[in-house]
């Protein structure tokens, strides 16, 4: 039975999204860099009783990420939904990072999403169904978050490009843009944010949205950008 793949299944949004999809009965493949992170997320998801597969892979390691996706597909089938939630969240201004550090941040924030999309979207398009969601942020660039601002701008552009290429073939590509620090019990509670991912995945094709902007208000008043293409 096809299910959900969560890349970047650590504490916060990744874990909450995994639990949200698991509550609907979808088998879950969890992908993270460390076994410790995977174990904690698997423990959080296990009460739902759904089939689950933890997979260790660094999103910047193309071979490892593709292998993890192949393992998930071999066990559960081509996923209904893939969520790319990996990111390097750090404060840095112009001149703070070396060129190598900027490349490292870009590799996590953007290139890993490209790797995942290239691996699953063509097959989703052939099937004429599927959802590919990326966690976004920084709707307005901030000089004190230079690498993150650039990365999230890259994510928004990537979503637009993927939607234009694969949307007509039945693949819903979208981003959940989170405009604030994620923390339980706040306006940016990850369990609240996770509802956006489920809503996007279950939208009818004529209702598809390309971006949801979570500003910390209640889900009923969150700003949304509708894809009318």
C-alpha positions as CSV (number, residue, x, y, z in Angstrom):
1,X,0.0,0.0,0.0
2,X,1.6,3.3,-1.0
3,X,2.1,5.8,1.8
4,X,4.1,8.8,2.8
5,X,7.9,9.5,2.8
6,X,9.1,12.2,5.2
7,X,12.6,13.4,4.4
8,X,14.0,15.3,7.4
9,X,11.9,13.4,9.9
10,X,13.4,15.1,13.0
11,X,11.8,16.9,15.9
12,X,9.4,19.6,15.0
13,X,7.6,19.7,11.7
14,X,8.9,16.4,10.3
15,X,7.8,14.4,13.3
16,X,4.4,16.1,13.4
17,X,3.8,15.6,9.7
18,X,4.7,11.9,10.1
19,X,2.2,11.5,12.9
20,X,-0.5,13.4,11.0
21,X,-0.2,11.2,7.9
22,X,0.1,8.1,10.0
23,X,-3.2,8.9,11.8
24,X,-4.9,8.6,8.4
25,X,-3.5,5.0,8.1
26,X,-0.7,5.7,5.6
27,X,2.4,3.6,5.9
28,X,5.3,5.9,6.7
29,X,8.9,5.9,5.6
30,X,11.1,8.1,7.8
31,X,14.3,9.5,6.5
32,X,16.9,11.3,8.6
33,X,20.6,11.6,9.1
34,X,20.9,9.9,12.4
35,X,19.6,6.7,13.9
36,X,18.9,8.6,17.2
37,X,16.6,11.0,15.4
38,X,14.9,8.2,13.6
39,X,14.3,6.2,16.7
40,X,12.7,9.2,18.5
41,X,10.4,9.9,15.6
42,X,9.5,6.2,15.1
43,X,8.6,6.0,18.8
44,X,6.3,9.1,18.3
45,X,4.6,7.5,15.3
46,X,4.4,3.9,16.6
47,X,1.1,4.4,18.6
48,X,-0.8,4.8,15.3
49,X,0.1,1.2,14.5
50,X,0.8,1.9,10.8
51,X,3.6,0.1,8.9
52,X,6.8,2.1,9.3
53,X,10.3,2.0,7.9
54,X,13.1,4.2,9.4
55,X,15.9,4.9,6.9
56,X,19.2,6.6,7.6
57,X,20.3,9.0,4.8
58,X,21.8,12.4,4.5
59,X,19.8,14.5,2.1
60,X,23.0,15.9,0.6
61,X,24.2,12.4,-0.3
62,X,22.5,11.7,-3.6
63,X,23.3,8.0,-3.6
64,X,22.1,7.5,0.0
65,X,18.9,9.5,-0.5
66,X,18.0,7.7,-3.7
67,X,18.7,4.3,-2.1
68,X,16.5,5.3,0.9
69,X,13.7,6.2,-1.5
70,X,14.2,2.9,-3.4
71,X,13.9,1.0,-0.2
72,X,10.7,2.8,0.7
73,X,9.2,2.1,-2.7
74,X,10.2,-1.6,-2.6
75,X,8.4,-2.0,0.7
76,X,5.3,0.2,0.3
77,X,5.2,1.0,-3.4
78,X,5.5,4.4,-5.1
79,X,4.5,6.9,-2.4
80,X,1.3,8.9,-2.5
81,X,3.1,11.8,-0.9
82,X,6.7,12.8,-0.4
83,X,7.5,15.6,2.1
84,X,11.0,17.3,1.9
85,X,11.6,18.9,5.3
86,X,15.4,19.0,5.5
87,X,17.0,22.4,6.1
88,X,20.0,24.1,7.8
89,X,18.5,26.8,10.0
90,X,21.2,29.2,11.2
91,X,21.8,32.8,11.6
92,X,24.5,34.2,9.3
93,X,25.1,37.5,7.6
94,X,27.1,38.5,4.6
95,X,30.7,37.4,5.2
96,X,30.0,35.1,8.1
97,X,30.2,31.9,6.1
98,X,32.8,30.6,3.7
99,X,31.9,29.6,0.2
100,X,32.0,26.0,1.2
101,X,29.6,26.6,4.1
102,X,27.2,28.3,1.7
103,X,27.4,25.4,-0.6
104,X,26.7,23.0,2.3
105,X,23.6,25.0,3.2
106,X,22.4,25.1,-0.3
107,X,22.9,21.4,-0.7
108,X,20.5,20.7,2.2
109,X,18.0,23.4,1.6
110,X,17.6,23.0,-2.1
111,X,19.6,20.3,-3.8
112,X,18.3,17.5,-1.6
113,X,14.8,18.4,-2.7
114,X,15.9,18.3,-6.3
115,X,17.3,14.8,-5.8
116,X,14.1,13.6,-4.2
117,X,11.9,15.2,-6.9
118,X,13.9,13.8,-9.7
119,X,13.7,10.3,-8.2
120,X,9.9,10.2,-7.7
121,X,8.1,12.8,-9.8
122,X,8.5,11.1,-13.2
123,X,6.9,7.9,-11.9
124,X,4.1,9.9,-10.1
125,X,3.4,11.7,-13.4
126,X,3.2,8.4,-15.2
127,X,0.8,7.2,-12.6
128,X,-1.1,10.5,-12.9
129,X,-1.2,11.1,-9.2
130,X,1.0,12.1,-6.3
131,X,1.9,14.9,-3.9
132,X,5.4,16.5,-3.4
133,X,5.6,19.0,-0.6
134,X,8.5,21.1,0.6
135,X,8.8,23.0,3.8
136,X,9.5,26.6,3.0
137,X,10.2,29.7,5.1
138,X,11.5,33.3,5.0
139,X,8.8,34.7,2.7
140,X,10.7,38.0,3.2
141,X,14.5,37.7,3.0
142,X,16.4,38.8,6.1
143,X,20.1,39.9,6.0
144,X,20.8,38.2,9.3
145,X,19.6,34.9,7.8
146,X,21.4,35.1,4.5
147,X,21.9,31.4,3.7
148,X,18.4,30.4,4.8
149,X,16.8,33.3,2.9
150,X,18.6,32.2,-0.3
151,X,17.7,28.6,0.3
152,X,14.0,29.2,0.9
153,X,13.9,31.5,-2.2
154,X,15.4,28.6,-4.1
155,X,12.7,26.3,-2.7
156,X,9.9,28.6,-3.9
157,X,11.4,28.7,-7.4
158,X,11.8,25.0,-7.4
159,X,8.2,24.4,-6.5
160,X,7.1,26.7,-9.3
161,X,9.3,24.9,-11.8
162,X,8.2,21.4,-10.7
163,X,4.5,22.4,-10.7
164,X,4.8,23.7,-14.2
165,X,6.5,20.6,-15.4
166,X,4.5,17.9,-13.5
167,X,1.3,19.5,-12.4
168,X,-0.4,18.9,-15.8
169,X,0.4,15.2,-15.3
170,X,-1.4,15.0,-12.0
171,X,1.3,15.7,-9.5
172,X,0.5,18.3,-6.9
173,X,3.7,20.2,-6.0
174,X,3.5,22.8,-3.2
175,X,5.3,24.4,-0.3
176,X,4.3,25.1,3.2
177,X,6.0,28.4,4.0
178,X,6.5,28.9,7.8
179,X,7.1,32.5,8.7
180,X,8.4,32.1,12.3
181,X,10.2,29.9,14.8
182,X,8.6,26.5,15.2
183,X,7.8,25.5,18.8
184,X,5.1,23.5,20.6
185,X,2.4,25.5,22.3
186,X,3.0,28.6,20.2
187,X,1.4,30.1,17.1
188,X,3.9,28.0,15.2
189,X,3.1,24.7,16.9
190,X,4.3,21.9,14.6
191,X,1.1,19.9,15.1
192,X,-0.9,22.9,13.8
193,X,1.5,23.4,10.9
194,X,1.2,19.7,10.0
195,X,-2.4,20.2,9.2
196,X,-1.4,22.2,6.1
197,X,0.5,19.3,4.7
198,X,-2.5,17.0,5.0
199,X,-4.9,19.6,3.6
200,X,-2.7,20.1,0.6
201,X,-2.3,16.4,0.0
202,X,-6.1,15.8,0.0
203,X,-7.1,18.8,-2.1
204,X,-9.0,18.1,-5.3
205,X,-7.1,18.9,-8.5
206,X,-9.2,22.0,-9.3
207,X,-8.4,23.3,-5.8
208,X,-4.7,22.8,-5.8
209,X,-2.6,25.5,-4.1
210,X,1.1,26.0,-4.8
211,X,1.9,27.7,-1.5
212,X,0.5,28.0,2.0
213,X,1.9,30.7,4.2
214,X,1.7,30.0,7.9
215,X,2.0,33.3,9.7
216,X,1.1,32.2,13.2
217,X,-2.6,32.9,12.9
218,X,-5.2,30.1,13.1
219,X,-5.5,27.8,10.1
220,X,-8.8,29.3,9.1
221,X,-7.2,32.7,8.5
222,X,-3.8,31.6,7.2
223,X,-2.8,33.4,4.0
224,X,-2.8,31.2,0.9
225,X,-1.5,31.6,-2.7
226,X,-3.7,29.7,-5.1
227,X,-2.1,28.1,-8.1
228,X,-4.4,29.1,-11.0
229,X,-2.1,27.8,-13.7
